[in-house]
């Protein structure tokens, strides 16, 4: 029953055009281990116009949303509201980190990115994981 509810939640979230963000880094790592996924960490500030633009454009793309749900545990950390682990830079933002389930940084980038570029970032993180294994 819980499995069906989880699937329905993801289906509704996927088609609503918004991600269901985690804000807890340690929990995201545990989920990544359990689900055998990578972690995507999006670091922002509450007043960052480029962060908001990225959320309103690239993160609204259905293909990007689908890929994030299927392959990553997405976590959003605002430097204004959340504790950011010390291995991640807090400024400037937006910052994008892709880690393995152990927290090892596979790929990172800074700034607003379009769909094709962000899709390539996800590829780069997965390729880096393959090389390191």
SEVEXZA-447784 format. One record per residue: x, y, z of N, C-alpha, C in turn; residue in three letters; residue number from 1. Coordinates in Angstrom, 3 decimals, always signed. Layout:
N
+----------+----------+----------+----------+----------+----------+----------+----------+----------+--------+-----+
:      npx :      npy :      npz :     capx :     capy :     capz :      cpx :      cpy :      cpz : residu : num :
+----------+----------+----------+----------+----------+----------+----------+----------+----------+--------+-----+
:        X :        Y :        Z :        X :        Y :        Z :        X :        Y :        Z :    ala : NUM :
...
+----------+----------+----------+----------+----------+----------+----------+----------+----------+--------+-----+
END
This chain:
133
+----------+----------+----------+----------+----------+----------+----------+----------+----------+--------+-----+
:      npx :      npy :      npz :     capx :     capy :     capz :      cpx :      cpy :      cpz : residu : num :
+----------+----------+----------+----------+----------+----------+----------+----------+----------+--------+-----+
:   +0.823 :   -1.196 :   +0.000 :   +0.000 :   +0.000 :   +0.000 :   +0.870 :   +1.265 :   +0.000 :    unk :   1 :
:   +1.905 :   +1.263 :   +0.848 :   +2.790 :   +2.428 :   +0.906 :   +3.483 :   +2.633 :   -0.437 :    unk :   2 :
:   +3.802 :   +1.531 :   -1.118 :   +4.451 :   +1.619 :   -2.429 :   +3.535 :   +2.343 :   -3.420 :    unk :   3 :
:   +2.256 :   +2.018 :   -3.407 :   +1.294 :   +2.655 :   -4.320 :   +1.165 :   +4.140 :   -3.999 :    unk :   4 :
:   +1.116 :   +4.476 :   -2.743 :   +1.015 :   +5.883 :   -2.334 :   +2.258 :   +6.643 :   -2.777 :    unk :   5 :
:   +3.426 :   +6.032 :   -2.623 :   +4.678 :   +6.675 :   -3.047 :   +4.671 :   +6.928 :   -4.548 :    unk :   6 :
:   +4.260 :   +5.934 :   -5.321 :   +4.199 :   +6.080 :   -6.780 :   +3.226 :   +7.191 :   -7.163 :    unk :   7 :
:   +2.071 :   +7.217 :   -6.537 :   +1.088 :   +8.268 :   -6.830 :   +1.631 :   +9.645 :   -6.481 :    unk :   8 :
:   +2.322 :   +9.752 :   -5.359 :   +2.908 :  +11.026 :   -4.955 :   +3.888 :  +11.519 :   -6.002 :    unk :   9 :
:   +4.782 :  +10.619 :   -6.462 :   +5.770 :  +11.017 :   -7.466 :   +5.108 :  +11.365 :   -8.788 :    unk :  10 :
:   +4.088 :  +10.630 :   -9.174 :   +3.395 :  +10.923 :  -10.430 :   +2.723 :  +12.298 :  -10.375 :    unk :  11 :
:   +2.050 :  +12.580 :   -9.287 :   +1.394 :  +13.883 :   -9.142 :   +2.432 :  +14.986 :   -9.106 :    unk :  12 :
:   +3.505 :  +14.788 :   -8.352 :   +4.559 :  +15.799 :   -8.262 :   +5.233 :  +16.027 :   -9.602 :    unk :  13 :
:   +5.468 :  +14.948 :  -10.340 :   +6.146 :  +15.063 :  -11.620 :   +5.320 :  +15.878 :  -12.604 :    unk :  14 :
:   +4.042 :  +15.632 :  -12.637 :   +3.209 :  +16.314 :  -13.610 :   +2.726 :  +17.680 :  -13.136 :    unk :  15 :
:   +2.990 :  +18.000 :  -11.889 :   +2.612 :  +19.328 :  -11.401 :   +3.645 :  +20.374 :  -11.800 :    unk :  16 :
:   +4.796 :  +19.929 :  -12.303 :   +5.829 :  +20.854 :  -12.744 :   +6.692 :  +21.392 :  -11.618 :    unk :  17 :
:   +6.664 :  +20.751 :  -10.467 :   +7.489 :  +21.195 :   -9.350 :   +8.145 :  +20.004 :   -8.689 :    unk :  18 :
:   +9.329 :  +20.238 :   -8.190 :  +10.028 :  +19.209 :   -7.440 :   +9.602 :  +19.235 :   -5.985 :    unk :  19 :
:   +9.629 :  +18.078 :   -5.384 :   +9.427 :  +17.982 :   -3.947 :  +10.814 :  +17.935 :   -3.328 :    unk :  20 :
:  +11.262 :  +19.070 :   -2.835 :  +12.635 :  +19.199 :   -2.343 :  +12.792 :  +18.680 :   -0.932 :    unk :  21 :
:  +13.911 :  +18.029 :   -0.706 :  +14.353 :  +17.739 :   +0.646 :  +15.204 :  +18.929 :   +1.078 :    unk :  22 :
:  +15.293 :  +19.164 :   +2.368 :  +16.147 :  +20.233 :   +2.893 :  +17.124 :  +19.670 :   +3.930 :    unk :  23 :
:  +17.195 :  +18.351 :   +4.002 :  +18.025 :  +17.677 :   +4.990 :  +19.090 :  +16.855 :   +4.272 :    unk :  24 :
:  +20.321 :  +17.337 :   +4.320 :  +21.423 :  +16.709 :   +3.598 :  +21.676 :  +15.268 :   +4.050 :    unk :  25 :
:  +21.702 :  +15.038 :   +5.344 :  +21.979 :  +13.687 :   +5.854 :  +20.902 :  +12.694 :   +5.426 :    unk :  26 :
:  +19.649 :  +13.123 :   +5.471 :  +18.555 :  +12.256 :   +5.038 :  +18.642 :  +11.988 :   +3.539 :    unk :  27 :
:  +19.022 :  +12.995 :   +2.776 :  +19.175 :  +12.822 :   +1.332 :  +20.239 :  +11.774 :   +1.017 :    unk :  28 :
:  +21.342 :  +11.790 :   +1.760 :  +22.391 :  +10.783 :   +1.551 :  +21.879 :   +9.384 :   +1.877 :    unk :  29 :
:  +21.137 :   +9.252 :   +2.963 :  +20.562 :   +7.947 :   +3.328 :  +19.606 :   +7.465 :   +2.250 :    unk :  30 :
:  +18.759 :   +8.374 :   +1.754 :  +17.812 :   +8.013 :   +0.689 :  +18.551 :   +7.609 :   -0.583 :    unk :  31 :
:  +19.637 :   +8.313 :   -0.884 :  +20.422 :   +7.996 :   -2.075 :  +21.026 :   +6.596 :   -1.968 :    unk :  32 :
:  +21.506 :   +6.243 :   -0.792 :  +22.047 :   +4.895 :   -0.599 :  +20.963 :   +3.844 :   -0.777 :    unk :  33 :
:  +19.829 :   +4.072 :   -0.129 :  +18.740 :   +3.101 :   -0.174 :  +18.183 :   +2.938 :   -1.588 :    unk :  34 :
:  +18.124 :   +4.030 :   -2.339 :  +17.529 :   +3.994 :   -3.680 :  +18.573 :   +3.869 :   -4.795 :    unk :  35 :
:  +19.844 :   +3.801 :   -4.407 :  +20.955 :   +3.705 :   -5.365 :  +20.892 :   +4.829 :   -6.405 :    unk :  36 :
:  +20.835 :   +6.058 :   -5.877 :  +20.784 :   +7.250 :   -6.716 :  +21.896 :   +8.213 :   -6.326 :    unk :  37 :
:  +22.114 :   +9.183 :   -7.168 :  +23.011 :  +10.289 :   -6.846 :  +22.199 :  +11.382 :   -6.156 :    unk :  38 :
:  +22.886 :  +12.363 :   -5.606 :  +22.235 :  +13.483 :   -4.928 :  +22.506 :  +14.753 :   -5.733 :    unk :  39 :
:  +21.445 :  +15.528 :   -5.966 :  +21.584 :  +16.854 :   -6.578 :  +21.309 :  +17.881 :   -5.498 :    unk :  40 :
:  +22.281 :  +18.757 :   -5.240 :  +22.146 :  +19.798 :   -4.217 :  +22.109 :  +21.153 :   -4.908 :    unk :  41 :
:  +21.027 :  +21.866 :   -4.692 :  +20.801 :  +23.189 :   -5.277 :  +20.893 :  +24.195 :   -4.136 :    unk :  42 :
:  +21.940 :  +25.028 :   -4.150 :  +22.149 :  +26.012 :   -3.093 :  +21.776 :  +27.395 :   -3.628 :    unk :  43 :
:  +20.917 :  +28.073 :   -2.874 :  +20.394 :  +29.373 :   -3.290 :  +20.435 :  +30.350 :   -2.128 :    unk :  44 :
:  +19.948 :  +31.553 :   -2.401 :  +19.607 :  +32.501 :   -1.334 :  +18.178 :  +32.946 :   -1.623 :    unk :  45 :
:  +17.519 :  +33.445 :   -0.614 :  +16.113 :  +33.823 :   -0.768 :  +15.908 :  +35.033 :   -1.671 :    unk :  46 :
:  +16.955 :  +35.806 :   -1.914 :  +16.819 :  +37.022 :   -2.726 :  +17.536 :  +36.927 :   -4.071 :    unk :  47 :
:  +17.996 :  +35.768 :   -4.442 :  +18.779 :  +35.585 :   -5.671 :  +17.879 :  +35.510 :   -6.906 :    unk :  48 :
:  +18.012 :  +36.502 :   -7.794 :  +17.163 :  +36.517 :   -8.990 :  +17.526 :  +35.400 :   -9.957 :    unk :  49 :
:  +18.807 :  +35.017 :  -10.037 :  +19.217 :  +33.942 :  -10.953 :  +18.750 :  +32.584 :  -10.438 :    unk :  50 :
:  +18.679 :  +32.437 :   -9.125 :  +18.140 :  +31.209 :   -8.544 :  +16.671 :  +31.060 :   -8.911 :    unk :  51 :
:  +15.935 :  +32.143 :   -8.752 :  +14.505 :  +32.131 :   -9.070 :  +14.274 :  +31.888 :  -10.562 :    unk :  52 :
:  +15.133 :  +32.462 :  -11.394 :  +15.010 :  +32.251 :  -12.838 :  +15.255 :  +30.785 :  -13.185 :    unk :  53 :
:  +16.267 :  +30.167 :  -12.587 :  +16.555 :  +28.758 :  -12.826 :  +15.368 :  +27.896 :  -12.398 :    unk :  54 :
:  +14.791 :  +28.209 :  -11.248 :  +13.626 :  +27.464 :  -10.768 :  +12.419 :  +27.645 :  -11.692 :    unk :  55 :
:  +12.248 :  +28.846 :  -12.223 :  +11.083 :  +29.153 :  -13.059 :  +11.224 :  +28.662 :  -14.501 :    unk :  56 :
:  +12.432 :  +28.348 :  -14.922 :  +12.644 :  +27.926 :  -16.312 :  +13.125 :  +26.476 :  -16.364 :    unk :  57 :
:  +14.383 :  +26.259 :  -16.119 :  +14.975 :  +24.927 :  -16.267 :  +14.277 :  +23.894 :  -15.387 :    unk :  58 :
:  +14.005 :  +24.239 :  -14.142 :  +13.378 :  +23.272 :  -13.239 :  +11.878 :  +23.114 :  -13.474 :    unk :  59 :
:  +11.344 :  +23.727 :  -14.504 :   +9.957 :  +23.506 :  -14.894 :   +9.856 :  +22.582 :  -16.110 :    unk :  60 :
:  +10.994 :  +22.263 :  -16.697 :  +11.015 :  +21.408 :  -17.878 :  +10.657 :  +19.974 :  -17.483 :    unk :  61 :
:   +9.690 :  +19.388 :  -18.165 :   +9.205 :  +18.044 :  -17.821 :  +10.300 :  +16.978 :  -17.912 :    unk :  62 :
:  +11.172 :  +17.078 :  -18.919 :  +12.241 :  +16.092 :  -19.064 :  +13.265 :  +16.200 :  -17.936 :    unk :  63 :
:  +13.566 :  +17.434 :  -17.544 :  +14.490 :  +17.645 :  -16.419 :  +13.872 :  +17.104 :  -15.132 :    unk :  64 :
:  +12.607 :  +17.418 :  -14.890 :  +11.930 :  +16.928 :  -13.684 :  +11.910 :  +15.411 :  -13.639 :    unk :  65 :
:  +11.585 :  +14.803 :  -14.748 :  +11.517 :  +13.346 :  -14.812 :  +12.890 :  +12.738 :  -14.502 :    unk :  66 :
:  +13.912 :  +13.304 :  -15.094 :  +15.257 :  +12.776 :  -14.865 :  +15.706 :  +12.987 :  -13.415 :    unk :  67 :
:  +15.420 :  +14.150 :  -12.858 :  +15.785 :  +14.391 :  -11.456 :  +15.102 :  +13.387 :  -10.531 :    unk :  68 :
:  +13.816 :  +13.123 :  -10.761 :  +13.093 :  +12.154 :   -9.931 :  +13.619 :  +10.741 :  -10.101 :    unk :  69 :
:  +13.940 :  +10.361 :  -11.325 :  +14.350 :   +8.986 :  -11.596 :  +15.784 :   +8.681 :  -11.196 :    unk :  70 :
:  +16.665 :   +9.668 :  -11.279 :  +18.088 :   +9.385 :  -11.129 :  +18.759 :  +10.050 :   -9.923 :    unk :  71 :
:  +18.078 :  +10.992 :   -9.287 :  +18.709 :  +11.778 :   -8.223 :  +17.779 :  +11.952 :   -7.028 :    unk :  72 :
:  +18.376 :  +12.255 :   -5.895 :  +17.647 :  +12.730 :   -4.723 :  +17.889 :  +14.239 :   -4.711 :    unk :  73 :
:  +16.877 :  +15.042 :   -5.042 :  +17.082 :  +16.494 :   -5.086 :  +16.973 :  +17.128 :   -3.698 :    unk :  74 :
:  +17.913 :  +17.995 :   -3.413 :  +17.893 :  +18.713 :   -2.136 :  +18.128 :  +20.198 :   -2.414 :    unk :  75 :
:  +17.322 :  +21.035 :   -1.795 :  +17.435 :  +22.487 :   -1.946 :  +17.841 :  +23.069 :   -0.607 :    unk :  76 :
:  +18.934 :  +23.815 :   -0.620 :  +19.409 :  +24.469 :   +0.602 :  +19.532 :  +25.965 :   +0.339 :    unk :  77 :
:  +18.778 :  +26.741 :   +1.088 :  +18.906 :  +28.194 :   +1.037 :  +19.923 :  +28.599 :   +2.094 :    unk :  78 :
:  +20.910 :  +29.369 :   +1.677 :  +21.918 :  +29.795 :   +2.658 :  +21.301 :  +30.700 :   +3.717 :    unk :  79 :
:  +20.092 :  +31.208 :   +3.463 :  +19.405 :  +32.080 :   +4.420 :  +18.587 :  +31.301 :   +5.450 :    unk :  80 :
:  +18.255 :  +30.054 :   +5.137 :  +17.358 :  +29.301 :   +6.015 :  +17.850 :  +27.929 :   +6.437 :    unk :  81 :
:  +18.821 :  +27.382 :   +5.746 :  +19.252 :  +26.017 :   +6.025 :  +20.730 :  +25.962 :   +6.384 :    unk :  82 :
:  +21.071 :  +24.922 :   +7.110 :  +22.485 :  +24.685 :   +7.411 :  +23.116 :  +24.026 :   +6.190 :    unk :  83 :
:  +24.173 :  +24.630 :   +5.693 :  +24.857 :  +24.103 :   +4.520 :  +26.141 :  +23.425 :   +4.984 :    unk :  84 :
:  +26.296 :  +22.145 :   +4.639 :  +27.523 :  +21.439 :   +5.041 :  +28.769 :  +22.185 :   +4.564 :    unk :  85 :
:  +29.822 :  +22.138 :   +5.357 :  +30.991 :  +22.974 :   +5.097 :  +31.741 :  +22.634 :   +3.818 :    unk :  86 :
:  +31.527 :  +21.446 :   +3.234 :  +32.228 :  +21.122 :   +1.992 :  +31.632 :  +21.827 :   +0.777 :    unk :  87 :
:  +30.496 :  +22.496 :   +0.954 :  +29.842 :  +23.211 :   -0.144 :  +29.980 :  +24.721 :   +0.037 :    unk :  88 :
:  +30.297 :  +25.419 :   -1.045 :  +30.389 :  +26.875 :   -0.996 :  +28.991 :  +27.468 :   -0.900 :    unk :  89 :
:  +28.883 :  +28.570 :   -0.165 :  +27.604 :  +29.235 :   +0.055 :  +27.407 :  +30.439 :   -0.859 :    unk :  90 :
:  +28.464 :  +30.905 :   -1.473 :  +28.380 :  +32.093 :   -2.321 :  +29.436 :  +31.982 :   -3.404 :    unk :  91 :
:  +29.194 :  +32.575 :   -4.539 :  +27.913 :  +33.107 :   -4.991 :  +26.947 :  +31.977 :   -5.340 :    unk :  92 :
:  +25.712 :  +32.344 :   -5.573 :  +24.653 :  +31.387 :   -5.905 :  +23.975 :  +31.814 :   -7.211 :    unk :  93 :
:  +23.274 :  +30.915 :   -7.866 :  +22.981 :  +29.526 :   -7.499 :  +24.171 :  +28.606 :   -7.732 :    unk :  94 :
:  +24.261 :  +27.617 :   -6.865 :  +25.298 :  +26.594 :   -6.957 :  +24.629 :  +25.240 :   -7.134 :    unk :  95 :
:  +25.289 :  +24.404 :   -7.914 :  +24.778 :  +23.066 :   -8.201 :  +25.874 :  +22.058 :   -7.861 :    unk :  96 :
:  +25.526 :  +21.105 :   -7.015 :  +26.452 :  +20.031 :   -6.678 :  +25.772 :  +18.702 :   -6.951 :    unk :  97 :
:  +26.538 :  +17.783 :   -7.503 :  +26.090 :  +16.412 :   -7.682 :  +27.052 :  +15.538 :   -6.893 :    unk :  98 :
:  +26.513 :  +14.732 :   -5.987 :  +27.357 :  +13.871 :   -5.164 :  +26.892 :  +12.425 :   -5.273 :    unk :  99 :
:  +27.776 :  +11.529 :   -4.859 :  +27.361 :  +10.140 :   -4.713 :  +26.677 :  +10.001 :   -3.351 :    unk : 100 :
:  +26.262 :   +8.795 :   -3.030 :  +25.535 :   +8.569 :   -1.776 :  +26.428 :   +8.697 :   -0.539 :    unk : 101 :
:  +27.730 :   +8.789 :   -0.742 :  +28.668 :   +8.999 :   +0.361 :  +28.961 :  +10.483 :   +0.582 :    unk : 102 :
:  +28.468 :  +11.333 :   -0.308 :  +28.705 :  +12.768 :   -0.187 :  +29.914 :  +13.263 :   -0.961 :    unk : 103 :
:  +30.536 :  +12.387 :   -1.742 :  +31.677 :  +12.789 :   -2.559 :  +31.193 :  +13.612 :   -3.747 :    unk : 104 :
:  +31.761 :  +14.777 :   -3.933 :  +31.342 :  +15.655 :   -5.023 :  +31.827 :  +15.078 :   -6.350 :    unk : 105 :
:  +30.864 :  +14.822 :   -7.239 :  +31.176 :  +14.296 :   -8.559 :  +31.282 :  +15.409 :   -9.590 :    unk : 106 :
:  +30.443 :  +16.432 :   -9.416 :  +30.413 :  +17.531 :  -10.372 :  +29.770 :  +18.725 :   -9.694 :    unk : 107 :
:  +30.240 :  +19.928 :  -10.024 :  +29.601 :  +21.129 :   -9.479 :  +29.688 :  +22.253 :  -10.488 :    unk : 108 :
:  +28.769 :  +23.191 :  -10.346 :  +28.718 :  +24.327 :  -11.249 :  +28.073 :  +25.505 :  -10.540 :    unk : 109 :
:  +28.242 :  +26.651 :  -11.145 :  +27.720 :  +27.897 :  -10.592 :  +26.853 :  +28.578 :  -11.638 :    unk : 110 :
:  +25.709 :  +29.110 :  -11.230 :  +24.909 :  +29.969 :  -12.087 :  +23.641 :  +29.343 :  -12.647 :    unk : 111 :
:  +22.864 :  +30.194 :  -13.292 :  +21.654 :  +29.772 :  -13.991 :  +22.069 :  +29.029 :  -15.246 :    unk : 112 :
:  +21.423 :  +27.928 :  -15.530 :  +21.712 :  +27.144 :  -16.723 :  +20.415 :  +26.775 :  -17.423 :    unk : 113 :
:  +20.481 :  +26.718 :  -18.737 :  +19.335 :  +26.281 :  -19.521 :  +19.176 :  +24.775 :  -19.464 :    unk : 114 :
:  +18.136 :  +24.284 :  -20.093 :  +17.789 :  +22.868 :  -20.047 :  +18.914 :  +21.988 :  -20.585 :    unk : 115 :
:  +19.409 :  +22.279 :  -21.780 :  +20.439 :  +21.434 :  -22.393 :  +21.706 :  +21.400 :  -21.548 :    unk : 116 :
:  +22.097 :  +22.531 :  -21.040 :  +23.308 :  +22.609 :  -20.218 :  +23.131 :  +21.837 :  -18.909 :    unk : 117 :
:  +21.990 :  +22.016 :  -18.256 :  +21.757 :  +21.320 :  -17.001 :  +21.668 :  +19.812 :  -17.224 :    unk : 118 :
:  +21.063 :  +19.405 :  -18.326 :  +20.991 :  +17.991 :  -18.679 :  +22.407 :  +17.425 :  -18.838 :    unk : 119 :
:  +23.287 :  +18.202 :  -19.459 :  +24.685 :  +17.793 :  -19.615 :  +25.380 :  +17.699 :  -18.254 :    unk : 120 :
:  +25.032 :  +18.570 :  -17.300 :  +25.594 :  +18.484 :  -15.949 :  +25.250 :  +17.134 :  -15.319 :    unk : 121 :
:  +23.996 :  +16.711 :  -15.489 :  +23.584 :  +15.425 :  -14.930 :  +24.378 :  +14.292 :  -15.581 :    unk : 122 :
:  +24.577 :  +14.386 :  -16.893 :  +25.410 :  +13.392 :  -17.594 :  +26.826 :  +13.376 :  -17.029 :    unk : 123 :
:  +27.399 :  +14.559 :  -16.823 :  +28.765 :  +14.660 :  -16.305 :  +28.897 :  +13.998 :  -14.933 :    unk : 124 :
:  +27.903 :  +14.194 :  -14.080 :  +27.947 :  +13.590 :  -12.748 :  +27.893 :  +12.068 :  -12.855 :    unk : 125 :
:  +27.014 :  +11.567 :  -13.702 :  +26.905 :  +10.121 :  -13.861 :  +28.165 :   +9.531 :  -14.495 :    unk : 126 :
:  +28.740 :  +10.237 :  -15.470 :  +29.975 :   +9.773 :  -16.102 :  +31.121 :   +9.738 :  -15.093 :    unk : 127 :
:  +31.188 :  +10.742 :  -14.248 :  +32.249 :  +10.802 :  -13.226 :  +32.108 :   +9.626 :  -12.252 :    unk : 128 :
:  +30.871 :   +9.278 :  -11.911 :  +30.650 :   +8.139 :  -11.011 :  +31.125 :   +6.849 :  -11.672 :    unk : 129 :
:  +30.825 :   +6.679 :  -12.944 :  +31.255 :   +5.470 :  -13.671 :  +32.776 :   +5.368 :  -13.690 :    unk : 130 :
:  +33.443 :   +6.489 :  -13.910 :  +34.905 :   +6.500 :  -13.974 :  +35.507 :   +6.180 :  -12.617 :    unk : 131 :
:  +34.903 :   +6.716 :  -11.550 :  +35.458 :   +6.504 :  -10.211 :  +35.210 :   +5.098 :   -9.672 :    unk : 132 :
:  +34.266 :   +4.393 :  -10.254 :  +33.980 :   +3.015 :   -9.787 :  +34.838 :   +2.072 :  -10.521 :    unk : 133 :
+----------+----------+----------+----------+----------+----------+----------+----------+----------+--------+-----+
END
